[in-house]
Amino acid sequence: MSDYTLAQIKAHPNFPFSDFEDDDRSFLMLELYWAQLFYEAIKENRQDWACLTKAEMDGNPIFTATSLLLKRQLTIIQKVNRSQKPVYPGTRGEGAFYGLQVWRNNGSTIDGTTSLNELVLYADVSSETEQEALRFIKLHCIDLEDEQVLERAIIAYEKRVNMPE
């Protein structure tokens, strides 16, 4: 957790830190953005979660939080619209760039000793993505919904935004 609020991070002149792969400061600010979003979302449950994996410069992952107590993990991979596709919500369906894709994974700790129920958010930085990401963080990390509920939420999200298969 940082001394910066999410609002302060978003007020930074380089936000949304799209040059993170080429600029160390933007990379650190992007990592800080996702960490702060996560920690503000889970509020009083912070003691159950820790960052046990370092962020990678290519954004895969940009942020990972693990709860050994809850046997859960949240991984965020930074998504980039390199091909400059039209962006959702302005465009939907085939050919649109969706800022968020979500999937479940049966993960484990780095040493392989503990199985983890992992939720992966492949996400860009936008207001639409932020709101959806917060909803999934809440389902997985606060409400502790089971695998079936998460799968149904993912399918419902994909249908609602008209994401192609």
Short mmCIF file of the C-alpha atoms (twelve columns), coordinates in Angstrom:
data_MODEL
# 
_entry.id   MODEL 
# 
loop_
_atom_site.group_PDB 
_atom_site.id 
_atom_site.type_symbol 
_atom_site.label_atom_id 
_atom_site.label_alt_id 
_atom_site.label_comp_id 
_atom_site.label_asym_id 
_atom_site.label_seq_id 
_atom_site.Cartn_x 
_atom_site.Cartn_y 
_atom_site.Cartn_z 
_atom_site.pdbx_PDB_model_num 
ATOM 1   C CA . MET A 1   0.000   0.000   0.000   1 
ATOM 2   C CA . SER A 2   1.252   3.481   -0.771  1 
ATOM 3   C CA . ASP A 3   0.932   6.957   0.630   1 
ATOM 4   C CA . TYR A 4   -0.881  7.961   -2.572  1 
ATOM 5   C CA . THR A 5   -4.599  7.763   -3.167  1 
ATOM 6   C CA . LEU A 6   -6.037  6.423   -6.377  1 
ATOM 7   C CA . ALA A 7   -7.193  9.957   -7.218  1 
ATOM 8   C CA . GLN A 8   -3.638  11.284  -6.840  1 
ATOM 9   C CA . ILE A 9   -2.239  8.524   -9.056  1 
ATOM 10  C CA . LYS A 10  -4.869  9.255   -11.709 1 
ATOM 11  C CA . ALA A 11  -3.999  12.962  -11.562 1 
ATOM 12  C CA . HIS A 12  -0.383  12.228  -12.536 1 
ATOM 13  C CA . PRO A 13  0.470   13.893  -15.876 1 
ATOM 14  C CA . ASN A 14  1.538   10.561  -17.456 1 
ATOM 15  C CA . PHE A 15  -1.636  8.685   -16.467 1 
ATOM 16  C CA . PRO A 16  -2.626  6.103   -17.826 1 
ATOM 17  C CA . PHE A 17  1.106   5.283   -18.116 1 
ATOM 18  C CA . SER A 18  0.862   3.828   -21.616 1 
ATOM 19  C CA . ASP A 19  4.650   4.117   -22.044 1 
ATOM 20  C CA . PHE A 20  5.238   1.697   -19.125 1 
ATOM 21  C CA . GLU A 21  7.306   -0.704  -21.261 1 
ATOM 22  C CA . ASP A 22  9.830   2.034   -22.124 1 
ATOM 23  C CA . ASP A 23  9.806   4.248   -19.037 1 
ATOM 24  C CA . ASP A 24  10.719  2.957   -15.565 1 
ATOM 25  C CA . ARG A 25  8.746   5.680   -13.786 1 
ATOM 26  C CA . SER A 26  5.603   4.963   -15.786 1 
ATOM 27  C CA . PHE A 27  6.049   1.262   -15.079 1 
ATOM 28  C CA . LEU A 28  6.269   1.925   -11.336 1 
ATOM 29  C CA . MET A 29  3.263   4.253   -11.442 1 
ATOM 30  C CA . LEU A 30  1.230   1.677   -13.374 1 
ATOM 31  C CA . GLU A 31  2.118   -0.988  -10.828 1 
ATOM 32  C CA . LEU A 32  1.169   1.448   -8.070  1 
ATOM 33  C CA . TYR A 33  -2.174  2.189   -9.779  1 
ATOM 34  C CA . TRP A 34  -3.198  -1.482  -9.782  1 
ATOM 35  C CA . ALA A 35  -1.941  -2.069  -6.241  1 
ATOM 36  C CA . GLN A 36  -3.795  0.970   -4.924  1 
ATOM 37  C CA . LEU A 37  -6.984  0.002   -6.784  1 
ATOM 38  C CA . PHE A 38  -6.783  -3.460  -5.223  1 
ATOM 39  C CA . TYR A 39  -6.048  -2.272  -1.681  1 
ATOM 40  C CA . GLU A 40  -8.728  0.415   -1.755  1 
ATOM 41  C CA . ALA A 41  -11.196 -2.241  -2.946  1 
ATOM 42  C CA . ILE A 42  -10.462 -4.773  -0.213  1 
ATOM 43  C CA . LYS A 43  -10.179 -2.166  2.584   1 
ATOM 44  C CA . GLU A 44  -10.332 -3.932  5.963   1 
ATOM 45  C CA . ASN A 45  -9.331  -7.323  4.494   1 
ATOM 46  C CA . ARG A 46  -5.804  -6.093  3.683   1 
ATOM 47  C CA . GLN A 47  -4.136  -8.240  6.334   1 
ATOM 48  C CA . ASP A 48  -5.185  -11.405 4.455   1 
ATOM 49  C CA . TRP A 49  -3.367  -10.438 1.227   1 
ATOM 50  C CA . ALA A 50  0.254   -9.956  0.187   1 
ATOM 51  C CA . CYS A 51  2.176   -9.317  -3.020  1 
ATOM 52  C CA . LEU A 52  4.410   -12.379 -3.377  1 
ATOM 53  C CA . THR A 53  5.262   -12.015 -7.081  1 
ATOM 54  C CA . LYS A 54  7.144   -9.103  -8.610  1 
ATOM 55  C CA . ALA A 55  5.694   -7.151  -11.497 1 
ATOM 56  C CA . GLU A 56  7.290   -7.656  -14.909 1 
ATOM 57  C CA . MET A 57  8.258   -4.799  -17.250 1 
ATOM 58  C CA . ASP A 58  6.070   -6.226  -20.035 1 
ATOM 59  C CA . GLY A 59  3.070   -6.060  -17.695 1 
ATOM 60  C CA . ASN A 60  2.636   -9.838  -17.404 1 
ATOM 61  C CA . PRO A 61  1.923   -9.654  -14.546 1 
ATOM 62  C CA . ILE A 62  1.716   -6.018  -13.513 1 
ATOM 63  C CA . PHE A 63  0.202   -6.907  -10.120 1 
ATOM 64  C CA . THR A 64  -0.419  -10.091 -8.165  1 
ATOM 65  C CA . ALA A 65  -1.957  -10.422 -4.714  1 
ATOM 66  C CA . THR A 66  -2.070  -13.728 -2.868  1 
ATOM 67  C CA . SER A 67  -3.878  -14.857 0.258   1 
ATOM 68  C CA . LEU A 68  -2.367  -18.052 1.600   1 
ATOM 69  C CA . LEU A 69  -5.027  -18.030 4.331   1 
ATOM 70  C CA . LEU A 70  -7.869  -17.932 1.792   1 
ATOM 71  C CA . LYS A 71  -5.961  -19.956 -0.849  1 
ATOM 72  C CA . ARG A 72  -6.781  -17.313 -3.460  1 
ATOM 73  C CA . GLN A 73  -4.809  -15.206 -5.870  1 
ATOM 74  C CA . LEU A 74  -5.595  -12.220 -8.067  1 
ATOM 75  C CA . THR A 75  -3.341  -11.613 -11.054 1 
ATOM 76  C CA . ILE A 76  -3.567  -8.521  -13.242 1 
ATOM 77  C CA . ILE A 77  -1.915  -8.531  -16.653 1 
ATOM 78  C CA . GLN A 78  -1.633  -5.176  -18.392 1 
ATOM 79  C CA . LYS A 79  -3.533  -5.096  -21.683 1 
ATOM 80  C CA . VAL A 80  -2.421  -2.799  -24.507 1 
ATOM 81  C CA . ASN A 81  -4.319  -1.888  -27.685 1 
ATOM 82  C CA . ARG A 82  -1.290  -2.197  -29.972 1 
ATOM 83  C CA . SER A 83  -3.320  -2.611  -33.166 1 
ATOM 84  C CA . GLN A 84  -5.351  0.530   -32.386 1 
ATOM 85  C CA . LYS A 85  -8.702  -1.253  -32.708 1 
ATOM 86  C CA . PRO A 86  -11.871 0.752   -32.006 1 
ATOM 87  C CA . VAL A 87  -12.464 0.671   -28.253 1 
ATOM 88  C CA . TYR A 88  -15.439 -0.677  -26.289 1 
ATOM 89  C CA . PRO A 89  -17.962 0.786   -25.365 1 
ATOM 90  C CA . GLY A 90  -17.929 2.871   -28.557 1 
ATOM 91  C CA . THR A 91  -17.582 -0.296  -30.619 1 
ATOM 92  C CA . ARG A 92  -18.797 -3.781  -29.763 1 
ATOM 93  C CA . GLY A 93  -18.407 -7.260  -31.165 1 
ATOM 94  C CA . GLU A 94  -15.894 -8.521  -33.694 1 
ATOM 95  C CA . GLY A 95  -13.070 -6.040  -34.259 1 
ATOM 96  C CA . ALA A 96  -13.548 -4.128  -30.993 1 
ATOM 97  C CA . PHE A 97  -10.862 -3.736  -28.337 1 
ATOM 98  C CA . TYR A 98  -12.203 -4.813  -24.955 1 
ATOM 99  C CA . GLY A 99  -10.247 -3.364  -22.069 1 
ATOM 100 C CA . LEU A 100 -10.994 -6.309  -19.801 1 
ATOM 101 C CA . GLN A 101 -10.924 -10.047 -20.217 1 
ATOM 102 C CA . VAL A 102 -11.363 -12.271 -17.172 1 
ATOM 103 C CA . TRP A 103 -10.685 -15.930 -16.523 1 
ATOM 104 C CA . ARG A 104 -10.247 -18.365 -13.685 1 
ATOM 105 C CA . ASN A 105 -7.162  -20.447 -13.213 1 
ATOM 106 C CA . ASN A 106 -6.115  -23.230 -10.865 1 
ATOM 107 C CA . GLY A 107 -2.847  -21.720 -9.742  1 
ATOM 108 C CA . SER A 108 -0.315  -22.418 -7.029  1 
ATOM 109 C CA . THR A 109 2.275   -20.646 -4.960  1 
ATOM 110 C CA . ILE A 110 5.677   -20.104 -6.574  1 
ATOM 111 C CA . ASP A 111 7.092   -23.133 -4.746  1 
ATOM 112 C CA . GLY A 112 4.105   -25.247 -5.837  1 
ATOM 113 C CA . THR A 113 3.171   -26.280 -2.300  1 
ATOM 114 C CA . THR A 114 -0.223  -24.576 -2.083  1 
ATOM 115 C CA . SER A 115 -3.033  -24.688 -4.652  1 
ATOM 116 C CA . LEU A 116 -4.695  -21.342 -5.264  1 
ATOM 117 C CA . ASN A 117 -8.054  -20.358 -6.728  1 
ATOM 118 C CA . GLU A 118 -6.778  -17.665 -9.101  1 
ATOM 119 C CA . LEU A 119 -8.695  -14.959 -10.911 1 
ATOM 120 C CA . VAL A 120 -6.882  -13.284 -13.802 1 
ATOM 121 C CA . LEU A 121 -7.776  -9.815  -15.055 1 
ATOM 122 C CA . TYR A 122 -6.253  -8.966  -18.435 1 
ATOM 123 C CA . ALA A 123 -6.926  -5.255  -18.257 1 
ATOM 124 C CA . ASP A 124 -6.130  -1.855  -19.661 1 
ATOM 125 C CA . VAL A 125 -6.398  1.365   -17.694 1 
ATOM 126 C CA . SER A 126 -9.739  3.064   -18.367 1 
ATOM 127 C CA . SER A 127 -12.754 4.098   -16.333 1 
ATOM 128 C CA . GLU A 128 -14.865 1.300   -17.853 1 
ATOM 129 C CA . THR A 129 -12.258 -1.324  -17.057 1 
ATOM 130 C CA . GLU A 130 -11.705 0.032   -13.562 1 
ATOM 131 C CA . GLN A 131 -15.391 -0.333  -12.631 1 
ATOM 132 C CA . GLU A 132 -15.606 -3.874  -14.008 1 
ATOM 133 C CA . ALA A 133 -12.282 -4.868  -12.415 1 
ATOM 134 C CA . LEU A 134 -13.504 -3.622  -9.028  1 
ATOM 135 C CA . ARG A 135 -16.618 -5.778  -9.375  1 
ATOM 136 C CA . PHE A 136 -14.526 -8.893  -10.057 1 
ATOM 137 C CA . ILE A 137 -12.064 -8.059  -7.251  1 
ATOM 138 C CA . LYS A 138 -15.006 -7.820  -4.856  1 
ATOM 139 C CA . LEU A 139 -16.487 -11.152 -5.995  1 
ATOM 140 C CA . HIS A 140 -13.175 -13.002 -5.710  1 
ATOM 141 C CA . CYS A 141 -11.321 -11.301 -2.856  1 
ATOM 142 C CA . ILE A 142 -14.038 -9.977  -0.540  1 
ATOM 143 C CA . ASP A 143 -17.196 -12.020 -1.155  1 
ATOM 144 C CA . LEU A 144 -15.049 -15.149 -1.698  1 
ATOM 145 C CA . GLU A 145 -17.456 -16.492 -4.289  1 
ATOM 146 C CA . ASP A 146 -16.910 -20.060 -5.444  1 
ATOM 147 C CA . GLU A 147 -15.704 -21.115 -8.887  1 
ATOM 148 C CA . GLN A 148 -19.197 -21.587 -10.329 1 
ATOM 149 C CA . VAL A 149 -20.348 -18.102 -9.279  1 
ATOM 150 C CA . LEU A 150 -17.193 -16.571 -10.770 1 
ATOM 151 C CA . GLU A 151 -17.655 -18.480 -14.038 1 
ATOM 152 C CA . ARG A 152 -21.266 -17.286 -14.262 1 
ATOM 153 C CA . ALA A 153 -20.159 -13.690 -13.561 1 
ATOM 154 C CA . ILE A 154 -17.517 -13.906 -16.299 1 
ATOM 155 C CA . ILE A 155 -20.017 -15.279 -18.820 1 
ATOM 156 C CA . ALA A 156 -22.605 -12.648 -17.856 1 
ATOM 157 C CA . TYR A 157 -20.001 -9.876  -18.299 1 
ATOM 158 C CA . GLU A 158 -18.949 -11.183 -21.727 1 
ATOM 159 C CA . LYS A 159 -22.574 -11.370 -22.886 1 
ATOM 160 C CA . ARG A 160 -23.417 -7.920  -21.485 1 
ATOM 161 C CA . VAL A 161 -20.572 -6.242  -23.366 1 
ATOM 162 C CA . ASN A 162 -21.157 -8.365  -26.495 1 
ATOM 163 C CA . MET A 163 -17.634 -9.817  -26.413 1 
ATOM 164 C CA . PRO A 164 -17.039 -12.258 -29.267 1 
ATOM 165 C CA . GLU A 165 -16.036 -15.804 -28.376 1 
# 
